[in-house]
């Protein structure tokens, strides 16, 4: 049987990088399209990587994507996307 995320957190300990995500984000509703966009991009980039890697790089993703502001990202030029 697969281990649930909550069980994983208990085993990983309170100081794991997963703890804040588990306690403040995982399973909580998203209230804006920008939040949904951010989650989608993070999940897509996780393919083939551990979720821990994504969590460690999360701040960099937010910086690279202008805090996942859909209006800003939709106006990216070809130069900005490279």
C-alpha positions in Angstrom: 0.0 0.0 0.0 1.3 3.5 -0.9 2.2 5.9 1.9 0.1 9.0 2.1 1.7 12.4 2.1 0.7 12.9 5.7 2.4 9.6 6.7 5.5 10.7 4.8 5.6 14.0 6.7 5.4 12.2 10.0 8.4 10.0 9.0 10.4 12.9 7.5 10.1 14.9 10.7 9.1 18.4 11.6 12.2 20.1 10.1 11.7 18.6 6.6 11.2 21.0 3.7 7.9 19.4 3.2 6.5 20.5 6.5 5.4 24.1 5.6 4.0 22.9 2.3 2.0 20.1 4.1 0.7 22.4 6.9 -0.1 25.5 4.8 -0.6 24.5 1.2 -1.2 20.8 0.5 -4.9 20.0 0.3 -6.0 23.6 0.8 -8.3 25.3 -1.7 -6.8 27.7 -4.2 -8.6 31.0 -4.4 -7.3 32.6 -7.6 -6.4 31.7 -11.1 -2.8 32.9 -10.4 -2.6 30.3 -7.5 -3.9 27.6 -9.8 -1.4 28.6 -12.5 1.5 28.4 -10.0 0.4 25.0 -8.9 0.1 23.8 -12.4 3.5 25.0 -13.5 5.1 23.5 -10.4 3.4 20.2 -10.9 4.4 20.1 -14.6 8.0 20.9 -13.7 8.0 18.1 -11.1 7.8 15.4 -13.8 10.8 13.2 -13.3 12.0 15.1 -10.3 11.3 14.8 -6.6 8.7 17.1 -5.1 11.5 18.1 -2.6 13.5 19.5 -5.5 10.5 21.6 -6.6 9.9 22.9 -3.1 13.6 23.9 -2.8 13.3 25.8 -6.1 9.9 27.2 -5.5 11.0 30.8 -4.8 13.0 30.8 -8.0 10.0 29.7 -10.0 7.9 32.5 -8.5 10.7 35.0 -9.4 11.1 33.6 -12.9 7.3 33.7 -13.6 6.6 37.2 -12.0 4.9 35.6 -9.1 2.7 33.6 -11.5 0.8 36.7 -12.5 -1.2 35.5 -15.5 -1.6 38.9 -17.0 2.2 39.5 -16.9 3.1 36.1 -18.2 0.6 36.3 -21.0 2.5 39.4 -22.2 5.9 37.8 -22.3 7.8 38.4 -25.5 9.9 35.8 -27.2 13.0 37.5 -25.7 11.6 37.1 -22.2 10.7 33.4 -22.7 14.3 32.5 -23.7 
